[in-house]
Amino acid sequence: MSPLHGIALKLSAVFIFTIMAALIKASSDIVPPGEAVFFRSFFAMPIIILWLALRGDLSQGLKVQRPIAHFWRGLIGVSAMGTGFTALGLLPLPEVTALGYAAPLLTVIFAAVLLKERLRLFRLSAVALGLVGVVVVLWPRLTLDGLDDAAALGVACILISAVLRALAQIHIRRMVASEPTAAIVFWFSMTATLFSLVTIPFGWVWPGLIGAAQLIGAGLIGGVAQILLTSSYRHAEAAVLAPFDYASILFAILFGYFFFDEVPTAMVLIGSAIVMAAGVLIIWRERQLGLQRGKARPKMSERM
């Protein structure tokens, strides 16, 4: 394994995903969220198919053991994507990014409830700290002066998206027991494309040349980012790479400032820092526990 190579791939993926979000946001005044989901999913498929073919995994990517599991993965994922894209059109990019950090915190809670994973006091405390950070980000929106109808809808959408993304992660953890990664990646893009077509009656429009270029670009680079993200885990452990997810807030601040004239408030920055600290604490603790389990295994084998 090459940790530095993995970190470089992970940072590249996070950076490209932020560009993708900026492109979706730029087109949010032109097309509805369901149409944006279609472009994001459909135009990512050629990139993913090419990648699977080059790896020799295309045949594996087409085979499924549990079709219904892929159906639910697609439904949950496309709902998370649609609500997230709606929020991008209603809230500043840095704020959407910061509130999206609630997803990994909620994953910890859902893993304890749905997967019966043990929720230790340290991890529970870190999750509570992270949720405090989310409230700090939201605090200006909770006043009567700071919460108009559009902002209220945006906040609701990104929080719903965070819940759905966390549920998707739990669902994927169950799927990997029977489904290859290639199949999960390919069929998610396929099902997301098909589910997005259901939103046609709600007002799809022709986006024009610039809008179409933005949306097609979002789909293509989204596929590239997905591949880079997947590849990063071949070179470094998840615990090493996880903290670099939080680089997205730095990229979001830069893109928000230069392209959308969005300046993050002090509360967004403070809340983001609290959420990031909570996430890093969880990652650090899990890594420590992993090291302890690794040391315990040789001792157990010596007794046998």
Secondary structure, 3 states (H helix, E strand, C coil): CCHHHHHHHHHHHHHHHHHHHHHHHHCCCCCCHHHHHHHHHHCCHHHHHHHHHHHCCHHHHHCCCCHHHHHHHHHHHHHHHHHHHHHHCCCCHHHHHHHHCHHHHHHHHHHHHHCCCCCCHHHHHHHHHHHHHHHHHHHHHHCCCCCCHHHHHHHHHHHHHHHHHHHHHHHHHHHCCCCCHHHHHHHHHHHHHHHHHHHHHHCCCCCHHHHHHHHHHHHHHHHHHHHHHHHHCCCCCHHHHHHHHHHHHHHHHHHHHHHHCCCCCHHHHHHHHHHHHHHHHHHHHHHHHHHHHHHHHHHHHHHC
